[in-house]
Amino acid sequence: RILIYRVECIGMSTFVANAPSAIVILTEDGLGSLSVDHFPLAQSLDDVLSAIDTLYKEKHSFKTVALDSLDWLENMIWRDVESKHDAKELAFGKGAVIAAEKWREVLEGLNALRNEKGMTVILIAHTTVKRYDNPETEPYDRFQPKLQDRSNALIREWCDAVMFANYKTIVKKDDVGFNKTVARGVSTGERLLFTNERPAFMAKNRFNLPDSIPLSWDALADSIK
């Protein structure tokens, strides 16, 4: 059960396409011209749950299921919640509690695919930068999945690995004279999965992975082995 949140246009569709016998549940149209099995573009939470149910009940040879993306699914969950409850029922944080139950329904279905069908689960999310109030230091900004806090916490706890996909960046210092230097970040173009928590981003894993690995399915599978 893997969650990967990523910066734009880093190649997550290619990553998923190279996973073993993959099928994708799409909540956004992001596959482009890649040839990978997928369900029709979901328009609602019920469409996503129906796709999970199909994979659970019908015979198939798929070994990996990917859900792309979580933040678009979250929008569908909230549309579903707001269509079935009035403002009074959603007031004082009750809406977030109801939405969390919808998330649990999705995760329980994915658990069934993992435990009873032997499928690897890959969750894809976009990234956002949010302030982190660390009680040990001054607050600072960091990358995290583009999800509401309650959803974010629930999904991170459920996953075996939460990884941040980004380009490798090095800091280059230039001498500008008068005993002054200017530091700037320079991307090498190398795409990496960051697997362990750092001040700059949220991450975890239960596989004793190295701090970073190349952004490819083979590299991840080899590291887990």
C-alpha positions as CSV (number, residue, x, y, z in Angstrom):
1,R,0.0,0.0,0.0
2,I,2.0,2.9,-1.4
3,L,1.2,6.6,-1.6
4,I,3.3,8.7,-3.9
5,Y,2.7,12.5,-4.0
6,R,4.6,14.3,-6.7
7,V,5.4,17.6,-8.3
8,E,3.9,18.3,-11.7
9,C,4.9,16.4,-14.9
10,I,7.5,14.1,-13.2
11,G,6.3,10.9,-14.9
12,M,4.0,9.1,-12.4
13,S,1.9,7.6,-15.2
14,T,5.0,5.9,-16.6
15,F,5.9,4.6,-13.1
16,V,2.4,3.0,-12.8
17,A,2.5,1.6,-16.3
18,N,5.7,-0.3,-15.5
19,A,4.2,-1.9,-12.3
20,P,3.3,-5.6,-12.7
21,S,0.0,-6.1,-14.6
22,A,-1.4,-2.7,-13.6
23,I,-4.9,-1.3,-14.0
24,V,-5.7,2.3,-13.1
25,I,-8.8,3.8,-11.5
26,L,-8.8,7.3,-13.0
27,T,-10.4,10.3,-11.2
28,E,-8.5,12.7,-13.5
29,D,-7.5,12.3,-17.1
30,G,-3.7,12.1,-16.8
31,L,-2.6,9.0,-18.7
32,G,-2.0,10.8,-21.9
33,S,-1.0,8.4,-24.7
34,L,0.4,5.7,-22.4
35,S,-0.9,2.2,-23.1
36,V,-2.1,0.9,-19.7
37,D,-5.3,-0.8,-18.7
38,H,-7.8,1.5,-16.9
39,F,-11.4,2.0,-16.0
40,P,-13.4,4.8,-17.7
41,L,-12.8,8.1,-16.1
42,A,-14.7,8.2,-12.8
43,Q,-17.2,11.0,-12.4
44,S,-18.3,10.2,-8.9
45,L,-17.3,8.3,-5.7
46,D,-19.7,5.6,-6.7
47,D,-17.8,5.1,-9.9
48,V,-14.6,4.6,-7.9
49,L,-16.3,2.1,-5.5
50,S,-17.8,0.3,-8.4
51,A,-14.3,-0.2,-10.0
52,I,-12.9,-1.5,-6.7
53,D,-15.9,-3.9,-6.4
54,T,-15.4,-5.1,-10.0
55,L,-11.8,-6.0,-9.3
56,Y,-12.8,-7.8,-6.1
57,K,-15.7,-9.9,-7.5
58,E,-14.6,-10.7,-11.1
59,K,-11.8,-12.9,-12.2
60,H,-8.8,-11.1,-13.7
61,S,-5.0,-11.3,-14.0
62,F,-4.2,-7.8,-12.7
63,K,-1.5,-7.6,-10.0
64,T,-1.5,-3.9,-9.3
65,V,-4.2,-1.3,-8.9
66,A,-3.4,2.4,-9.0
67,L,-5.7,5.2,-8.0
68,D,-4.9,8.5,-9.8
69,S,-5.4,10.9,-8.1
70,L,-6.4,11.1,-4.4
71,D,-7.0,14.9,-4.4
72,W,-9.5,14.6,-7.2
73,L,-11.2,11.7,-5.4
74,E,-11.4,13.9,-2.3
75,N,-13.4,16.4,-4.4
76,M,-15.8,13.6,-5.4
77,I,-16.1,12.5,-1.8
78,W,-17.1,16.0,-0.7
79,R,-19.6,16.4,-3.6
80,D,-21.1,13.1,-2.4
81,V,-21.3,14.2,1.2
82,E,-22.8,17.6,0.4
83,S,-25.4,16.1,-1.9
84,K,-26.7,13.8,0.8
85,H,-26.5,16.1,3.9
86,D,-27.8,19.6,4.6
87,A,-25.7,22.5,6.0
88,K,-26.8,21.7,9.6
89,E,-25.6,18.1,9.4
90,L,-22.2,19.3,8.1
91,A,-21.6,22.1,10.6
92,F,-19.0,22.2,13.4
93,G,-16.7,19.8,11.6
94,K,-19.3,17.0,11.2
95,G,-18.7,17.1,7.4
96,A,-15.1,16.1,7.8
97,V,-16.1,13.2,10.0
98,I,-18.6,12.0,7.4
99,A,-16.0,12.4,4.6
100,A,-13.5,10.3,6.7
101,E,-16.1,7.5,6.7
102,K,-16.3,7.7,2.9
103,W,-12.5,7.5,2.8
104,R,-12.5,4.4,5.1
105,E,-15.0,2.7,2.7
106,V,-12.5,3.3,-0.2
107,L,-9.5,2.1,1.9
108,E,-11.4,-1.0,3.1
109,G,-12.1,-1.9,-0.5
110,L,-8.4,-1.5,-1.5
111,N,-7.5,-3.6,1.6
112,A,-9.6,-6.4,0.3
113,L,-7.9,-6.2,-3.1
114,R,-4.5,-6.4,-1.3
115,N,-5.3,-9.1,1.2
116,E,-7.6,-11.3,-0.8
117,K,-6.6,-10.7,-4.4
118,G,-2.8,-10.2,-3.7
119,M,-2.8,-6.8,-5.5
120,T,-0.3,-4.0,-4.9
121,V,-2.1,-0.7,-4.2
122,I,-0.5,2.5,-5.5
123,L,-2.2,5.8,-4.6
124,I,-1.1,9.0,-6.5
125,A,-1.6,12.5,-5.2
126,H,-0.5,16.0,-6.1
127,T,1.6,18.0,-3.8
128,T,1.2,21.2,-1.8
129,V,3.3,23.3,0.5
130,K,1.9,23.9,3.9
131,R,3.2,25.4,7.2
132,Y,4.3,22.8,9.7
133,D,4.1,23.7,13.4
134,N,6.9,21.6,14.8
135,P,6.8,21.8,18.6
136,E,10.7,21.4,18.7
137,T,11.5,24.2,16.3
138,E,10.2,27.3,14.7
139,P,7.4,26.7,12.2
140,Y,8.5,26.0,8.6
141,D,7.0,25.1,5.3
142,R,7.2,21.6,3.8
143,F,5.8,19.5,1.0
144,Q,2.9,17.2,1.7
145,P,0.0,15.5,-0.1
146,K,-2.7,17.9,-1.4
147,L,-5.4,16.6,0.9
148,Q,-7.3,18.0,3.9
149,D,-5.6,17.3,7.2
150,R,-8.0,14.6,8.4
151,S,-7.9,12.8,5.1
152,N,-4.1,13.2,5.0
153,A,-3.6,11.7,8.4
154,L,-6.0,8.8,7.8
155,I,-4.4,7.7,4.5
156,R,-0.8,8.1,5.7
157,E,-1.5,5.9,8.7
158,W,-3.1,3.3,6.4
159,C,-0.2,3.2,3.9
160,D,3.0,1.1,4.2
161,A,5.0,3.7,2.5
162,V,4.4,7.4,1.8
163,M,7.0,8.8,-0.7
164,F,7.6,12.2,-2.3
165,A,8.5,12.3,-6.0
166,N,10.7,15.2,-7.0
167,Y,13.7,16.2,-9.0
168,K,17.1,16.1,-7.4
169,T,18.2,19.6,-6.5
170,I,21.6,20.8,-5.5
171,V,22.5,24.1,-3.9
172,K,25.0,26.2,-5.9
173,K,26.7,29.2,-4.3
174,D,27.9,32.0,-6.5
175,D,30.4,34.7,-5.5
176,V,28.8,38.1,-6.2
177,G,31.7,40.1,-4.8
178,F,32.1,42.2,-1.7
179,N,32.5,39.0,0.3
180,K,29.0,38.0,-0.5
181,T,27.6,34.7,-2.0
182,V,24.2,33.9,-3.3
183,A,22.8,30.4,-3.0
184,R,20.3,29.0,-5.6
185,G,18.8,25.6,-6.2
186,V,19.7,23.9,-9.4
187,S,17.9,20.8,-10.7
188,T,19.9,17.9,-12.1
189,G,16.9,16.5,-13.9
190,E,17.2,13.3,-12.0
191,R,13.9,12.0,-10.8
192,L,13.8,10.6,-7.3
193,L,11.5,9.0,-4.7
194,F,12.2,10.3,-1.2
195,T,11.2,7.7,1.3
196,N,12.0,9.0,4.8
197,E,10.8,12.1,6.7
198,R,12.8,15.3,6.3
199,P,12.0,18.9,7.3
200,A,11.3,19.7,3.6
201,F,8.7,16.9,3.1
202,M,6.5,14.3,4.7
203,A,7.5,10.6,4.1
204,K,7.7,7.2,5.8
205,N,8.2,3.6,4.9
206,R,8.0,0.2,6.6
207,F,10.5,-1.5,4.2
208,N,13.8,0.0,5.5
209,L,14.3,1.8,2.2
210,P,17.3,4.1,1.5
211,D,16.5,7.8,1.8
212,S,16.1,8.2,-1.9
213,I,15.8,5.9,-4.9
214,P,15.3,6.5,-8.6
215,L,11.7,7.1,-9.7
216,S,11.1,3.8,-11.4
217,W,9.0,0.7,-10.4
218,D,12.0,-1.6,-10.9
219,A,14.2,0.5,-8.5
220,L,11.4,0.5,-5.9
221,A,10.8,-3.2,-6.2
222,D,14.5,-4.0,-5.9
223,S,14.9,-1.8,-2.9
224,I,12.0,-3.5,-1.1
225,K,13.4,-6.9,-1.9
